[in-house]
């Protein structure tokens, strides 16, 4: 009997370790692909000091300051976020129990404090469960417009639901596990599971033990599946929010930097005798044609997007019925980046599919932008769609000579008159002659 029990214990340990190692391996593999994709972009220098970046990351990613522009959703999001982080501390015990084939291994080390912590985790689990149900109601019953737009057709529409349902199942597994853990119930009065323990207190103990084991394994397997789903989901932002806010541009909003390559070319044109700087390479193109022309930060933005739609909901162009959606711009960059990564995996880094980012984002979308920065201001994790739009416009003008007629007229006036208006520079003060 003891031998049989020992074999059963060893099988359980081996299965647990195989699932754990496999989960970590595939997660690491997928994260490395994302890192490889991001590094396809151009180098980026945030240009601020360590202290400024640290403060910004703590405020935006950890403190979620921008979320509080909408207090109710902010409170519920903080609840889910805190629950996700803190409840997963319990995962350490699950890992230890699974590897050692023990039961509540930490309870022997921390005594009554352990049960206080488990009680707190139960309250958090209940809070996360309620918040997730609320978020599902907002999406599928109230049907908030920014969650039901054309931007989210297909997988993006299902993605949030998959995550919310998964979190509900995982929280239920935690609570069921605690309800059925007879040993735990006898040692402490837990705030949530104790309320339901009466429903099973008269049941067969072996039956209760089976349910507890099923819940325990469900929670563990759910964590591993969740871990490996996240890199394919918008919920990768729970990781990417930190580096993205660390490298955010903290210069005044609306400040546009001259293209260094253009500035250098103009200097050489104006002064033919000027010497070419050491190491200077003449640019092969201007602006952004494809993801290789974007900065690492722009590509980081693509993987950080939560698809919450706050950017689109405040965009003046979108509000007035124009085609532009800042959220869709970022999602299109991510789609193109993912496609490029798949091409590299299949055919090597030198493979070219003769496509560009402009196949994903139309000129109509690009020219609808007012460059007002409302999208950047609204984003909780400091994603900047306007910067991508601006760089893609540069390509259309400087490489393709494609611009709306109104802008071409302005260019012509600047060239001929030294001003955007259709009259000579000598006449520019005439409007004030009678004052």
TORDO-257073 format. One line per 3 residues: number of its first residue (from 1); their letters; for each residue x, y, z of C-alpha. Coordinates in Angstrom, 1 decimal. Example, Ala and Ser with C-alpha at 12.3 -4.5 7.8 and 13.67 -1.06 7.14 Angstrom:
BEGIN
1	AS	12.3 -4.5 7.8 | 13.7 -1.1 7.1
***
This chain:
BEGIN
1	XXX	0.0 0.0 0.0 | 2.8 2.4 0.9 | 4.7 1.5 -2.3
4	XXX	1.6 2.2 -4.3 | 1.1 5.5 -2.6 | 4.8 6.4 -3.2
7	XXX	4.5 5.5 -6.9 | 1.4 7.7 -7.2 | 3.2 10.5 -5.4
10	XXX	6.2 10.2 -7.8 | 3.9 10.2 -10.9 | 2.2 13.3 -9.6
13	XXX	5.5 15.1 -9.0 | 6.8 14.1 -12.5 | 3.7 15.3 -14.2
16	XXX	3.7 18.6 -12.3 | 7.4 19.3 -13.1 | 6.9 18.4 -16.8
19	XXX	3.9 20.8 -17.1 | 5.8 23.6 -15.2 | 9.0 23.2 -17.2
22	XXX	7.1 23.0 -20.5 | 5.1 26.1 -19.7 | 8.1 28.1 -18.8
25	XXX	10.0 26.9 -21.9 | 7.3 27.9 -24.3 | 6.6 31.2 -22.6
28	XXX	10.3 32.1 -22.7 | 10.4 31.1 -26.4 | 7.5 33.3 -27.3
31	XXX	8.8 36.3 -25.3 | 12.1 36.0 -27.0 | 10.4 36.2 -30.4
34	XXX	8.6 39.4 -29.3 | 11.9 40.8 -28.1 | 13.4 39.9 -31.5
37	XXX	10.6 41.6 -33.3 | 10.9 44.8 -31.2 | 14.6 45.0 -31.9
40	XXX	13.9 45.1 -35.7 | 13.3 48.8 -35.1 | 15.7 51.7 -35.1
43	XXX	17.7 52.5 -32.0 | 16.0 54.9 -29.5 | 17.2 57.3 -26.9
46	XXX	14.6 58.5 -24.4 | 16.8 61.5 -23.5 | 15.8 61.7 -19.8
49	XXX	17.6 60.9 -16.6 | 17.2 57.7 -14.6 | 15.2 59.4 -11.8
52	XXX	12.7 60.9 -14.3 | 12.1 57.5 -16.0 | 11.8 55.7 -12.7
55	XXX	9.2 58.2 -11.4 | 7.2 58.0 -14.7 | 7.2 54.2 -14.6
58	XXX	6.0 54.1 -11.0 | 3.3 56.6 -11.7 | 2.0 55.3 -15.0
61	XXX	2.6 51.5 -14.9 | 2.6 50.7 -11.2 | 0.3 53.5 -10.0
64	XXX	-1.9 53.5 -13.1 | -2.4 57.3 -12.8 | -4.1 57.8 -16.2
67	XXX	-6.7 55.1 -15.4 | -8.2 57.4 -12.8 | -9.6 59.7 -15.4
70	XXX	-12.5 57.2 -15.3 | -12.7 56.3 -11.5 | -15.1 53.3 -11.6
73	XXX	-13.2 51.4 -14.2 | -10.0 52.4 -12.5 | -11.0 51.0 -9.2
76	XXX	-12.1 47.7 -10.7 | -8.9 47.5 -12.8 | -6.8 48.1 -9.8
79	XXX	-8.7 45.4 -8.0 | -8.0 42.9 -10.8 | -4.4 44.1 -11.1
82	XXX	-3.7 43.8 -7.3 | -5.5 40.5 -7.2 | -3.4 39.2 -10.1
85	XXX	-0.1 40.2 -8.5 | -0.8 39.3 -4.9 | -2.8 36.1 -5.4
88	XXX	0.0 34.7 -7.5 | 2.2 34.9 -4.5 | 0.3 31.8 -3.5
91	XXX	1.6 30.2 -6.7 | 5.0 29.9 -5.0 | 3.4 27.6 -2.5
94	XXX	1.6 25.6 -5.3 | 5.0 25.2 -7.0 | 6.6 24.0 -3.8
97	XXX	3.8 21.6 -3.0 | 3.8 20.2 -6.6 | 7.5 19.6 -6.6
100	XXX	7.8 18.3 -3.1 | 4.4 16.6 -3.1 | 3.6 18.4 0.1
103	XXX	0.4 20.1 1.3 | 0.3 23.8 2.3 | 4.1 23.7 2.9
106	XXX	4.3 27.4 4.0 | 1.7 27.0 6.8 | 4.3 25.2 8.9
109	XXX	6.7 28.1 8.6 | 4.4 31.2 9.1 | 1.8 29.9 11.6
112	XXX	-1.2 32.1 12.1 | 0.2 34.8 9.8 | -0.2 32.3 7.0
115	XXX	-4.0 31.9 7.5 | -4.3 35.7 7.7 | -2.6 36.0 4.3
118	XXX	-4.8 33.2 2.8 | -7.9 35.0 4.1 | -6.7 38.2 2.5
121	XXX	-6.1 36.3 -0.8 | -9.7 35.0 -0.6 | -11.1 38.5 -0.3
124	XXX	-9.0 39.5 -3.3 | -10.1 36.5 -5.3 | -13.8 37.4 -4.7
127	XXX	-13.0 41.0 -5.7 | -11.3 39.9 -8.9 | -14.3 37.6 -9.7
130	XXX	-16.8 40.4 -9.2 | -14.7 42.9 -11.2 | -14.4 40.4 -14.1
133	XXX	-18.1 39.8 -14.2 | -18.7 43.6 -14.2 | -16.3 43.9 -17.2
136	XXX	-18.1 41.1 -19.1 | -21.4 42.9 -18.5 | -19.9 46.2 -19.8
139	XXX	-18.7 44.4 -23.0 | -21.6 42.1 -23.8 | -24.7 43.5 -22.1
142	XXX	-24.2 47.3 -21.8 | -22.1 47.1 -25.0 | -19.9 50.2 -24.5
145	XXX	-19.2 51.5 -28.0 | -15.4 51.6 -27.8 | -15.4 47.8 -27.1
148	XXX	-17.7 47.0 -30.0 | -16.1 48.9 -32.9 | -14.8 47.6 -36.2
151	XXX	-11.3 47.8 -34.8 | -11.9 44.8 -32.7 | -13.6 42.5 -35.2
154	XXX	-12.3 38.9 -35.1 | -9.8 37.7 -32.5 | -9.5 41.0 -30.6
157	XXX	-13.2 40.9 -29.8 | -12.8 37.4 -28.3 | -9.5 38.0 -26.6
160	XXX	-10.8 40.1 -23.7 | -13.6 37.6 -23.1 | -11.2 34.7 -23.0
163	XXX	-9.0 36.4 -20.4 | -11.9 37.5 -18.2 | -13.5 34.1 -18.3
166	XXX	-10.1 32.4 -17.6 | -9.6 34.7 -14.6 | -13.1 33.9 -13.3
169	XXX	-12.4 30.2 -13.5 | -9.0 30.6 -11.8 | -10.5 32.6 -8.9
172	XXX	-13.3 30.0 -8.5 | -10.7 27.3 -8.4 | -8.9 29.1 -5.6
175	XXX	-12.0 29.4 -3.6 | -13.3 25.9 -4.2 | -9.8 24.6 -3.3
178	XXX	-10.0 26.4 0.1 | -13.6 25.4 0.7 | -12.7 21.7 0.2
181	XXX	-9.4 21.8 2.2 | -10.8 20.3 5.4 | -7.4 20.6 7.2
184	XXX	-7.3 24.4 6.4 | -10.9 24.9 7.5 | -10.2 23.3 10.8
187	XXX	-7.2 25.5 11.5 | -8.7 28.9 10.6 | -11.9 30.8 10.0
190	XXX	-11.4 32.1 6.4 | -13.7 35.0 5.3 | -15.1 33.5 2.1
193	XXX	-14.6 29.7 2.0 | -15.9 29.3 5.5 | -19.3 30.7 4.3
196	XXX	-19.6 27.8 1.9 | -18.0 25.0 3.9 | -21.4 24.1 5.4
199	XXX	-22.6 22.9 2.0 | -20.0 20.1 1.9 | -19.2 19.5 5.6
202	XXX	-21.4 16.3 5.7 | -20.1 14.9 2.5 | -17.7 12.0 2.2
205	XXX	-14.1 13.2 3.0 | -12.6 11.3 0.1 | -15.1 13.0 -2.2
208	XXX	-14.2 16.4 -0.8 | -10.5 15.6 -1.2 | -11.0 14.7 -4.9
211	XXX	-12.8 18.0 -5.6 | -9.9 19.9 -3.7 | -7.3 18.1 -5.9
214	XXX	-9.3 18.9 -9.1 | -9.5 22.6 -8.1 | -5.8 22.6 -7.2
217	XXX	-4.7 21.1 -10.5 | -7.2 23.3 -12.4 | -5.7 26.4 -10.8
220	XXX	-2.1 25.3 -11.6 | -2.8 24.3 -15.2 | -4.8 27.5 -15.6
223	XXX	-1.8 29.6 -14.6 | 0.4 27.8 -17.1 | -2.1 28.1 -19.9
226	XXX	-2.7 31.8 -19.0 | 1.1 32.4 -18.9 | 1.4 31.0 -22.5
229	XXX	-1.7 32.7 -23.8 | -0.6 36.2 -22.7 | 2.2 36.7 -25.3
232	XXX	-0.4 36.2 -28.1 | -2.9 38.5 -26.3 | -3.4 42.2 -25.7
235	XXX	-2.9 41.3 -22.0 | 0.8 41.2 -22.7 | 0.5 44.8 -21.6
238	XXX	0.7 43.6 -17.9 | 4.4 43.0 -18.7 | 5.1 45.6 -21.4
241	XXX	3.6 48.5 -19.5 | 6.7 48.8 -17.4 | 9.4 49.1 -20.1
244	XXX	7.1 51.2 -22.3 | 6.5 53.8 -19.6 | 10.2 53.7 -18.7
247	XXX	11.2 54.6 -22.2 | 8.3 57.0 -22.8 | 9.1 60.4 -24.4
250	XXX	9.0 62.9 -21.5 | 9.6 66.0 -23.6 | 6.8 68.5 -23.9
253	XXX	3.9 67.1 -25.9 | 3.8 68.4 -29.4 | 7.5 69.1 -29.6
256	XXX	8.6 67.8 -33.0 | 12.3 67.0 -33.7 | 13.8 67.7 -37.1
259	XXX	14.8 64.6 -38.9 | 18.6 64.4 -38.4 | 19.1 62.9 -41.8
262	XXX	17.2 65.7 -43.5 | 18.9 68.5 -41.4 | 22.3 67.1 -42.4
265	XXX	21.4 66.9 -46.1 | 20.1 70.5 -46.1 | 23.3 71.7 -44.4
268	XXX	25.4 70.0 -47.1 | 23.2 71.5 -49.9 | 23.5 75.0 -48.5
271	XXX	27.2 74.8 -48.0 | 28.8 72.7 -50.8 | 32.2 73.3 -49.2
274	XXX	31.2 71.8 -45.9 | 32.9 68.6 -45.0 | 30.9 65.5 -44.5
277	XXX	30.9 64.4 -40.8 | 32.9 61.3 -40.0 | 30.8 58.2 -40.0
280	XXX	27.9 60.0 -41.9 | 25.8 57.6 -44.1 | 23.6 59.2 -46.7
283	XXX	20.0 58.2 -46.0 | 18.5 55.7 -48.4 | 15.0 56.9 -47.6
286	XXX	13.0 59.3 -45.5 | 10.1 58.7 -43.2 | 8.5 55.4 -42.4
289	XXX	7.7 52.8 -45.1 | 7.8 49.7 -43.0 | 8.3 48.6 -39.4
292	XXX	12.1 48.6 -39.9 | 11.9 52.4 -40.2 | 10.1 52.8 -36.8
295	XXX	12.0 53.1 -33.5 | 12.2 50.4 -31.0 | 9.8 52.5 -28.8
298	XXX	7.2 52.6 -31.6 | 7.3 48.8 -31.9 | 7.2 48.5 -28.1
301	XXX	4.0 50.5 -28.2 | 2.5 47.9 -30.5 | 3.0 45.2 -28.0
304	XXX	1.9 47.4 -25.1 | -1.5 48.4 -26.5 | -4.4 47.3 -24.2
307	XXX	-6.9 47.9 -27.0 | -9.0 49.9 -24.5 | -10.0 52.4 -27.1
310	XXX	-9.5 55.5 -24.9 | -7.3 57.0 -27.6 | -10.0 56.5 -30.3
313	XXX	-12.8 57.7 -28.0 | -11.1 61.2 -27.6 | -9.8 61.5 -31.2
316	XXX	-11.5 64.6 -32.8 | -11.1 63.0 -36.3 | -12.8 59.8 -35.2
319	XXX	-15.5 61.6 -33.3 | -16.4 63.6 -36.4 | -16.8 60.4 -38.5
322	XXX	-13.4 60.3 -40.2 | -11.8 56.9 -40.9 | -8.9 57.4 -38.4
325	XXX	-8.8 55.3 -35.3 | -5.5 55.7 -33.2 | -6.2 52.3 -31.7
328	XXX	-6.4 50.7 -35.2 | -3.1 52.4 -36.1 | -1.3 50.7 -33.2
331	XXX	-3.0 47.3 -33.9 | -2.0 47.5 -37.6 | 1.6 48.1 -36.6
334	XXX	1.5 45.0 -34.4 | -0.2 43.0 -37.1 | 2.5 44.0 -39.6
337	XXX	5.3 43.3 -37.0 | 3.8 39.9 -36.3 | 3.7 39.0 -40.0
340	XXX	7.3 40.2 -40.4 | 8.3 38.0 -37.5 | 6.6 35.0 -38.9
343	XXX	8.3 35.6 -42.3 | 11.7 35.7 -40.5 | 10.9 32.4 -38.7
346	XXX	10.0 30.7 -41.9 | 12.4 32.2 -44.5 | 15.1 34.0 -42.6
349	XXX	15.8 37.7 -41.9 | 16.7 38.5 -45.5 | 13.2 37.5 -46.8
352	XXX	11.2 40.4 -48.2 | 7.5 40.0 -49.0 | 7.2 43.2 -51.0
355	XXX	4.7 44.6 -48.5 | 4.9 47.6 -46.3 | 3.1 49.2 -43.3
358	XXX	1.2 51.4 -45.8 | -0.6 48.3 -47.0 | -2.1 48.1 -43.5
361	XXX	-2.7 51.9 -42.9 | -4.3 53.9 -45.6 | -3.4 57.5 -46.6
364	XXX	-6.9 58.5 -45.7 | -6.3 57.5 -42.1 | -2.9 59.2 -42.0
367	XXX	-4.2 62.5 -43.4 | -7.2 62.6 -41.1 | -5.0 63.1 -38.1
370	XXX	-5.0 66.6 -36.6 | -1.7 66.0 -34.7 | -3.4 67.2 -31.5
373	XXX	-1.9 64.6 -29.2 | -5.3 63.7 -27.6 | -4.6 60.0 -28.2
376	XXX	-1.2 60.2 -26.5 | -2.7 62.2 -23.6 | -5.5 59.6 -23.1
379	XXX	-3.4 56.4 -23.2 | -2.8 54.8 -19.8 | 0.5 53.4 -20.8
382	XXX	1.9 56.3 -22.9 | 1.5 54.9 -26.4 | 2.0 57.5 -29.1
385	XXX	0.0 56.7 -32.3 | 0.5 60.3 -33.6 | 4.3 59.8 -33.8
388	XXX	3.8 56.8 -36.1 | 1.3 58.7 -38.2 | 3.6 61.7 -38.5
391	XXX	6.6 59.5 -39.6 | 4.4 57.7 -42.2 | 3.3 61.1 -43.6
394	XXX	6.9 62.0 -44.0 | 7.4 59.0 -46.2 | 4.4 59.8 -48.4
397	XXX	5.6 63.4 -48.9 | 9.3 63.0 -49.1 | 9.5 59.7 -51.0
400	XXX	6.2 59.3 -52.9 | 5.4 63.0 -53.4 | 1.9 62.1 -52.3
403	XXX	0.0 64.7 -50.3 | -3.5 66.2 -50.3 | -3.9 69.1 -52.7
406	XXX	-4.3 71.6 -49.8 | -0.8 70.7 -48.5 | 0.7 70.8 -52.0
409	XXX	-0.6 74.3 -52.4 | 1.0 75.3 -49.1 | 4.3 73.7 -50.2
412	XXX	4.2 75.6 -53.5 | 3.4 78.9 -51.7 | 6.3 78.4 -49.2
415	XXX	8.6 77.7 -52.2 | 7.6 80.7 -54.2 | 6.5 83.2 -51.6
418	XXX	8.4 82.2 -48.5 | 5.1 81.8 -46.7 | 2.0 79.5 -46.7
421	XXX	-0.2 82.1 -48.3 | -0.8 83.0 -52.0 | 0.8 86.4 -52.0
424	XXX	4.3 87.8 -52.1 | 6.4 88.0 -49.0 | 6.6 91.8 -49.7
427	XXX	2.9 92.1 -49.1 | 2.6 90.1 -45.9 | 2.2 93.3 -43.7
430	XXX	-0.5 94.9 -45.9 | -3.2 93.7 -43.6 | -2.0 96.1 -40.9
433	XXX	-1.6 99.2 -43.1 | -4.9 100.7 -42.0 | -4.4 100.1 -38.3
***
